Amino acid sequence: MDALEFLSKVTPGKQHSRLTPFLADITLLRQHGCTLEQVCEFLATNNVKISVAGLSKFIKTKRNER
């Protein structure tokens, strides 16, 4: 079986960011003027560790998906 045959038999899973469940919260915090550092602190209180650069990239990606 080659890769194309395999793909015809399965549906590839979507990759989800660990930040996706927090998208509404991230958006709300940013709309109320929180810095990226503050949003990272909020996420850390929810056991999600991410760098400011990683958070910035996530936000830009989600903004471009709209």
Secondary structure, 3 states (H helix, E strand, C coil): CCHHHHHHHCCCCCCCCCCHHHHHHHHHHHHCCCCHHHHHHHHHHCCCCCCHHHHHHHHHHHHHHC
